[in-house]
Every structure is written in C-alpha cells, then in structure tokens.
Amino acid sequence: MSGKKLHFGIIGAGRIGKVHAETLAFRLPEAEIVCIADVNREAAQTLAARCGIPKMVATAEEVIGDSKVEAVLICTPTGTHADLIVQAAKAGKQIFCEKPIAFSLEKIDMALAAVAKAGVKLQIGFNRRFDSNFRRVRQAVAKGEIGQPCLMHIISRDPAPPSISYIRTSGGIFLDMMIHDFDMARFLIGDEVEEIYTTGGVIAEPEIGEAGDLDMAVVVLRFKNGTIGTIDNSRKAVFGYDQRVEILGTKGKIASENRFPNEVVVSTGEAIYCDRPLEFFMDRYPESFALEVAEFVQAVIENKPTPVTGADGRVPVVMALAAKKSFDEHRPVKLAEVSA
C-alpha cells in the first residue's frame, strides 16, 4: 500500500463499471483510480473523462501490470472473471469482482486457490447485502426480534427482460438473475441451504424460451436449521422493479417493501393510487453499490476480512446449479450433489 489512498485499476467501462468508477471518483476520497481498460475504447474514454482517470489502456493485462495499481475492480462479462482474478492475484493485487465468479465450480475453485496462494483480498459484488432495508431484515433475524425464522419469501422481478443476445450468454435465469436471491437467502437467514426444488417455465416471453432460458421460476429452499424459503423470479413485471422480502418467525414477522420515487398517495372518487416503484436496479440500489465498494476499500486499508468473500461467491453458484438440476430432473436436489 502506498500513501493514504487505495489506488485502483478498473477493468470494464460498461454499465456497472460506470457505477463503481463514479463511486470511487466522487464519493470515496480514500480511493483513487489510476487507469481503466475496456474493449470498447470509446466507453473507456468517456468514463475516464467523466471521472478524471488519468490513464486509459487497451487491455486488462496492462491494468493488472501497472505498478501504481494496488486493487483491481473487475466489471467484465462473467466468462472472463475467473481468469482475471487469477492474473490479479498472481500480481499481488487486491480484488473486487462482480458476480458471479464463474459459471462452473472448477473455474471458481481455480480462482479462489490463486487468491489464497497469493494472500490477497477478494470481494464479490453481491450489492444487495448492503441495502439498508435488507440489512435491517438481517438485523431483526440476527437479534431474534421475530424469534426463530420459519418461512422466508423473496420476490425479485425485473420490469422487462434483457436483450435476447444477453440471455444467450448470461448463464440462464438461475446463474444470472436468481444468483442475487440465493445470496440474499443465506445472508438473511444466516444459515446454509441443504436442499432445493425448482419449477419454472416460459410464459410471458416466448423468445426467451427459444434462446434456451426461462422467464419465470420459483425455487423452494430448505435450510439446515429447518427454515423453509421461497424465491420467485420473473423476467417481466410491467409495473416496475419488484424487490420484496418477508420472513415469518415464531415471534412475529419482518417485511421489506418496494421503494418508490415518492411517497405520494392520490385519492379520488374512483381510486386510490401511487406512482410505480423505481424502474430498475440502477435506481433501486445506488447506495448499496456505493457502500459495497466503500467497505472493500476499508477492508483493504485496515487489513480486515472483506464483507463478501470468495467462499460467499461460490455458494450461490452451487445453489444455482442445484436449482437448474432440480428443474431439469423434476425433483428436489441436495446441494451436496453438486457442491464438489
């Protein structure tokens, strides 16, 4: 570490790279971006100009090889994550990587082994853990405010499906979309899932089925402590970004509702209504994106464990693989069947 600031290199100047770059540039005085790379040179130039990044390079290897870079922020497509983690670890860089680490456990284990061997820090970008509503739900469970958790329901629905080109390379609804909810399930309950049962289909968007994916899915989770959970995902909820959680316990319940652009309720002789929820994750979770990077910077500077470790990044992929296997085979699947 040099000086009082953590010096970053950013790999990827797309949508999430832009979010993280702006956090580092405008909200974290203890961090500084020294270089950025993207295959889209124009995107990198635009982001560099906006965030005052002094150096733009052509490749990820140049970012990792820059002697001024102490930490790398990996914001590239999933298929590149594991190899970039390995390269960064071998170069002795601290690592923040977007989710998931990889589509296969073999690639994940290769990356985590490199991190362990190098002795560097790794944080995975499961930003919803840092949302104030979900943190309050976790606090209620951890402090026993609602007693022993019995039932948990996570609702996570997008306002509109992504492009078909994205669907084809995303890894599917379980590895791309529900991966966040698998992480949230174990985070909120504070326990591990042992068995998963899945049902799903293509109901609203036939093109998604033609691309080999589902547009609707419901997963039932059985935790080791006995809690039963459900997750429902939809690629299409026309009324907005639907993000809710409810946990029923032996002493009560706790629930987190959607967030809205305002709190106005209109009452007339015909109806009582409000505006639609916030439209998408960029609007719903800006503070959580900022906080996850801030806590990574703090963990590196203060030499503390990162709040979302590589092991935390592996388990949701195991859950996603179990969910897919359950759907394909029409049966409950224990995580032990796919975790090795």
C-alpha positions as CSV (number, residue, x, y, z in Angstrom):
1,M,0.0,0.0,0.0
2,S,1.3,3.5,-0.9
3,G,0.2,6.7,0.8
4,K,-3.2,7.2,2.3
5,K,-5.2,6.3,-0.8
6,L,-6.0,2.9,-2.3
7,H,-5.1,3.1,-6.0
8,F,-7.5,1.3,-8.3
9,G,-7.4,0.0,-11.9
10,I,-10.8,-0.7,-13.4
11,I,-11.3,-3.4,-16.0
12,G,-14.6,-2.8,-17.8
13,A,-16.3,0.5,-18.6
14,G,-19.8,-0.7,-19.1
15,R,-22.9,-0.1,-17.0
16,I,-21.6,-1.5,-13.7
17,G,-18.1,-0.2,-14.3
18,K,-19.5,3.3,-14.7
19,V,-21.4,2.9,-11.3
20,H,-18.2,1.8,-9.5
21,A,-16.0,4.4,-11.2
22,E,-18.3,7.2,-10.1
23,T,-18.3,5.9,-6.6
24,L,-14.6,5.8,-6.4
25,A,-14.1,9.2,-8.1
26,F,-16.8,11.2,-6.4
27,R,-17.7,9.6,-3.1
28,L,-14.5,7.9,-1.7
29,P,-11.6,10.3,-1.0
30,E,-9.6,7.4,0.3
31,A,-9.6,5.9,-3.2
32,E,-8.1,6.9,-6.5
33,I,-8.5,5.5,-10.0
34,V,-5.2,5.4,-11.8
35,C,-6.2,3.6,-15.0
36,I,-9.0,1.9,-16.9
37,A,-9.4,-0.5,-19.7
38,D,-12.3,-1.7,-21.9
39,V,-12.6,-3.4,-25.3
40,N,-14.9,-0.5,-26.2
41,R,-12.3,2.3,-26.4
42,E,-14.9,5.0,-26.7
43,A,-16.7,3.8,-23.5
44,A,-13.4,3.9,-21.6
45,Q,-12.5,7.3,-22.9
46,T,-15.9,8.7,-21.9
47,L,-15.7,7.3,-18.4
48,A,-12.1,8.4,-18.0
49,A,-13.0,11.9,-18.9
50,R,-16.0,12.0,-16.6
51,C,-14.2,10.6,-13.6
52,G,-10.8,12.2,-14.1
53,I,-9.0,8.9,-14.7
54,P,-5.5,9.9,-16.0
55,K,-4.6,6.8,-17.9
56,M,-6.5,4.6,-20.4
57,V,-5.0,1.3,-21.6
58,A,-6.1,-1.3,-24.1
59,T,-6.1,-4.5,-22.1
60,A,-6.8,-5.9,-18.7
61,E,-3.3,-7.2,-18.6
62,E,-2.0,-3.6,-18.7
63,V,-4.2,-2.6,-15.8
64,I,-3.0,-5.6,-13.7
65,G,0.6,-5.0,-14.7
66,D,0.6,-1.3,-13.7
67,S,2.8,-0.8,-10.7
68,K,0.7,2.0,-9.4
69,V,-2.4,-0.2,-9.2
70,E,-3.0,-1.7,-5.8
71,A,-6.5,-3.0,-6.3
72,V,-8.4,-4.1,-9.4
73,L,-12.1,-3.7,-10.0
74,I,-13.4,-6.4,-12.4
75,C,-16.5,-5.3,-14.2
76,T,-16.3,-7.5,-17.3
77,P,-18.6,-10.3,-18.6
78,T,-18.8,-13.4,-16.3
79,G,-16.9,-15.6,-18.6
80,T,-13.7,-13.5,-18.0
81,H,-13.9,-13.2,-14.2
82,A,-12.1,-16.3,-13.0
83,D,-9.0,-15.8,-15.3
84,L,-8.8,-12.1,-14.4
85,I,-8.9,-13.0,-10.7
86,V,-6.1,-15.4,-11.2
87,Q,-4.0,-12.9,-13.1
88,A,-4.6,-10.2,-10.5
89,A,-3.9,-12.5,-7.6
90,K,-0.6,-13.6,-9.1
91,A,0.3,-9.9,-9.5
92,G,-0.4,-9.3,-5.8
93,K,-3.4,-7.0,-6.4
94,Q,-6.4,-6.7,-4.1
95,I,-9.6,-7.7,-6.0
96,F,-13.2,-6.6,-6.2
97,C,-15.1,-8.7,-8.8
98,E,-18.6,-8.6,-10.0
99,K,-20.8,-11.6,-9.5
100,P,-20.8,-14.5,-10.3
101,I,-17.1,-15.6,-10.2
102,A,-17.7,-18.1,-13.0
103,F,-20.4,-20.4,-14.4
104,S,-18.6,-23.6,-13.2
105,L,-17.2,-24.6,-9.8
106,E,-14.0,-25.8,-11.4
107,K,-13.2,-22.2,-12.6
108,I,-14.3,-20.8,-9.3
109,D,-12.1,-23.1,-7.3
110,M,-9.1,-22.3,-9.6
111,A,-9.7,-18.6,-8.9
112,L,-10.1,-19.0,-5.1
113,A,-7.0,-21.1,-4.9
114,A,-5.0,-18.4,-6.7
115,V,-6.3,-15.8,-4.2
116,A,-5.4,-18.0,-1.2
117,K,-1.9,-18.7,-2.5
118,A,-1.3,-15.0,-3.2
119,G,-2.7,-13.9,0.2
120,V,-4.7,-11.1,-1.4
121,K,-8.2,-10.0,-0.6
122,L,-11.2,-10.8,-2.7
123,Q,-14.7,-9.3,-2.5
124,I,-17.6,-10.4,-4.7
125,G,-20.2,-7.8,-5.8
126,F,-23.4,-9.0,-4.1
127,N,-24.5,-5.5,-3.6
128,R,-28.0,-6.3,-2.1
129,R,-26.4,-7.2,1.2
130,F,-25.6,-3.5,1.6
131,D,-29.1,-2.2,1.0
132,S,-30.5,-0.6,4.2
133,N,-33.8,-2.4,4.0
134,F,-32.3,-5.8,3.7
135,R,-29.7,-5.1,6.3
136,R,-32.5,-4.2,8.7
137,V,-34.2,-7.6,7.9
138,R,-30.9,-9.4,8.6
139,Q,-30.5,-7.4,11.9
140,A,-34.0,-8.5,13.0
141,V,-33.3,-12.1,12.4
142,A,-29.8,-12.0,14.0
143,K,-31.1,-10.3,17.1
144,G,-34.0,-12.6,17.5
145,E,-36.6,-9.8,17.1
146,I,-39.0,-12.2,15.3
147,G,-37.9,-15.4,17.1
148,Q,-36.9,-18.4,15.1
149,P,-37.3,-17.9,11.3
150,C,-39.9,-20.3,9.9
151,L,-40.8,-19.1,6.4
152,M,-39.0,-16.7,4.1
153,H,-40.3,-15.3,0.8
154,I,-38.1,-13.4,-1.6
155,I,-39.7,-11.7,-4.6
156,S,-37.3,-10.5,-7.3
157,R,-38.8,-9.4,-10.6
158,D,-37.4,-7.3,-13.4
159,P,-39.6,-4.7,-15.2
160,A,-38.6,-6.0,-18.6
161,P,-36.4,-8.8,-20.0
162,P,-32.9,-8.1,-21.2
163,S,-32.0,-8.5,-24.9
164,I,-32.0,-12.0,-26.4
165,S,-28.3,-11.6,-27.1
166,Y,-27.7,-11.1,-23.4
167,I,-29.9,-14.0,-22.5
168,R,-27.9,-16.3,-24.7
169,T,-24.6,-15.5,-22.8
170,S,-26.0,-14.9,-19.4
171,G,-25.8,-18.4,-18.0
172,G,-29.5,-18.5,-17.6
173,I,-32.0,-17.2,-15.0
174,F,-30.5,-19.1,-12.1
175,L,-26.9,-18.0,-12.6
176,D,-27.7,-14.6,-13.9
177,M,-30.8,-13.3,-12.1
178,M,-31.6,-15.5,-9.2
179,I,-27.9,-15.7,-8.1
180,H,-28.6,-12.5,-6.1
181,D,-31.5,-14.0,-4.4
182,F,-29.6,-17.2,-3.5
183,D,-27.0,-14.9,-1.8
184,M,-29.7,-12.9,-0.1
185,A,-31.4,-16.1,1.2
186,R,-28.3,-17.3,3.1
187,F,-27.4,-13.8,4.2
188,L,-30.8,-13.0,5.6
189,I,-31.4,-16.3,7.4
190,G,-27.7,-16.7,8.5
191,D,-27.7,-20.4,7.6
192,E,-26.9,-22.7,4.7
193,V,-29.4,-24.3,2.4
194,E,-29.3,-28.1,2.1
195,E,-32.0,-28.8,-0.5
196,I,-33.6,-27.0,-3.4
197,Y,-36.7,-27.7,-5.5
198,T,-37.4,-25.8,-8.7
199,T,-40.3,-25.2,-11.0
200,G,-40.4,-22.7,-13.9
201,G,-41.4,-22.0,-17.4
202,V,-41.6,-19.7,-20.4
203,I,-44.9,-17.9,-20.0
204,A,-44.6,-14.2,-20.9
205,E,-41.7,-14.1,-23.4
206,P,-41.5,-17.0,-25.9
207,E,-38.3,-15.7,-27.4
208,I,-36.5,-16.3,-24.1
209,G,-37.5,-20.0,-24.3
210,E,-36.2,-20.1,-27.9
211,A,-32.9,-18.8,-26.5
212,G,-32.8,-21.7,-24.0
213,D,-33.8,-19.9,-20.8
214,L,-36.8,-19.5,-18.6
215,D,-38.7,-16.3,-17.9
216,M,-40.4,-17.4,-14.7
217,A,-39.1,-19.6,-11.9
218,V,-40.0,-20.5,-8.3
219,V,-37.5,-22.2,-6.0
220,V,-38.2,-23.8,-2.6
221,L,-35.3,-23.8,-0.2
222,R,-34.8,-26.0,2.9
223,F,-32.2,-24.6,5.3
224,K,-30.2,-26.8,7.6
225,N,-31.9,-25.1,10.6
226,G,-35.3,-26.1,9.3
227,T,-36.4,-22.7,7.8
228,I,-38.3,-23.0,4.6
229,G,-37.7,-20.4,1.9
230,T,-39.2,-19.5,-1.5
231,I,-37.8,-17.3,-4.2
232,D,-39.8,-16.2,-7.2
233,N,-38.3,-14.6,-10.2
234,S,-39.8,-13.1,-13.3
235,R,-38.1,-11.5,-16.2
236,K,-41.2,-9.3,-16.8
237,A,-43.1,-7.3,-14.2
238,V,-44.7,-4.5,-16.2
239,F,-45.4,-2.3,-13.1
240,G,-41.7,-1.8,-12.2
241,Y,-38.7,-3.4,-10.4
242,D,-40.3,-5.7,-7.8
243,Q,-37.9,-6.3,-4.9
244,R,-39.6,-7.6,-1.6
245,V,-38.8,-9.9,1.3
246,E,-40.9,-11.3,4.1
247,I,-39.7,-13.5,6.9
248,L,-42.2,-15.1,9.3
249,G,-40.8,-16.1,12.7
250,T,-42.1,-17.7,15.9
251,K,-42.5,-14.2,17.5
252,G,-43.6,-12.1,14.5
253,K,-42.5,-11.2,11.0
254,I,-40.4,-8.6,9.2
255,A,-41.0,-7.4,5.7
256,S,-39.3,-5.1,3.2
257,E,-41.4,-3.5,0.5
258,N,-40.5,-1.9,-2.8
259,R,-39.0,1.6,-3.0
260,F,-40.8,4.4,-4.8
261,P,-39.7,7.7,-6.3
262,N,-42.0,9.4,-3.9
263,E,-44.4,8.7,-1.0
264,V,-47.5,10.5,-2.5
265,V,-50.9,8.7,-2.5
266,V,-53.6,10.1,-4.8
267,S,-57.2,9.6,-3.6
268,T,-60.1,10.3,-5.8
269,G,-63.7,9.2,-6.0
270,E,-62.7,6.4,-8.4
271,A,-59.4,5.1,-7.0
272,I,-56.6,5.4,-4.5
273,Y,-53.2,5.0,-6.1
274,C,-49.5,5.9,-6.1
275,D,-46.7,6.1,-8.7
276,R,-45.0,2.9,-9.8
277,P,-41.9,1.6,-8.0
278,L,-38.4,2.6,-9.0
279,E,-37.8,1.2,-12.5
280,F,-34.6,-0.8,-12.3
281,F,-31.6,-1.8,-10.3
282,M,-29.6,1.3,-11.1
283,D,-32.3,3.3,-9.5
284,R,-33.2,0.9,-6.7
285,Y,-29.7,0.1,-5.4
286,P,-27.4,3.1,-5.9
287,E,-26.5,3.4,-2.2
288,S,-25.8,-0.3,-1.9
289,F,-23.4,-0.2,-4.8
290,A,-21.5,2.7,-3.2
291,L,-21.4,1.1,0.2
292,E,-20.1,-2.3,-1.0
293,V,-17.1,-0.6,-2.6
294,A,-16.6,1.7,0.4
295,E,-16.4,-1.4,2.7
296,F,-14.0,-3.1,0.3
297,V,-11.7,-0.1,0.5
298,Q,-11.9,0.0,4.2
299,A,-11.2,-3.8,4.5
300,V,-8.0,-3.3,2.4
301,I,-6.8,-0.2,4.2
302,E,-7.5,-1.6,7.6
303,N,-6.4,-5.2,6.7
304,K,-9.8,-6.7,7.7
305,P,-11.7,-9.5,6.0
306,T,-13.9,-8.4,3.1
307,P,-17.6,-8.5,3.9
308,V,-18.4,-10.8,0.9
309,T,-15.7,-13.4,0.5
310,G,-14.8,-15.7,-2.3
311,A,-16.5,-18.5,-0.4
312,D,-19.6,-16.4,-0.3
313,G,-19.3,-16.1,-4.1
314,R,-19.1,-19.9,-4.5
315,V,-22.2,-21.0,-2.6
316,P,-24.8,-19.1,-4.7
317,V,-23.3,-20.8,-7.8
318,V,-23.7,-24.2,-6.1
319,M,-27.3,-23.2,-5.3
320,A,-27.9,-22.1,-8.9
321,L,-26.5,-25.4,-10.3
322,A,-28.7,-27.3,-7.9
323,A,-31.8,-25.3,-8.9
324,K,-31.1,-26.0,-12.6
325,K,-30.6,-29.7,-11.9
326,S,-33.9,-29.8,-10.0
327,F,-35.7,-28.1,-12.9
328,D,-34.2,-30.5,-15.4
329,E,-34.8,-33.6,-13.4
330,H,-38.2,-32.6,-11.8
331,R,-37.0,-33.5,-8.2
332,P,-35.6,-31.9,-5.1
333,V,-31.8,-31.7,-5.2
334,K,-29.4,-31.6,-2.2
335,L,-26.6,-29.1,-2.6
336,A,-24.2,-31.9,-1.7
337,E,-25.0,-33.5,-5.1
338,V,-23.4,-30.6,-7.0
339,S,-21.0,-28.9,-4.5
340,A,-17.9,-30.9,-5.1
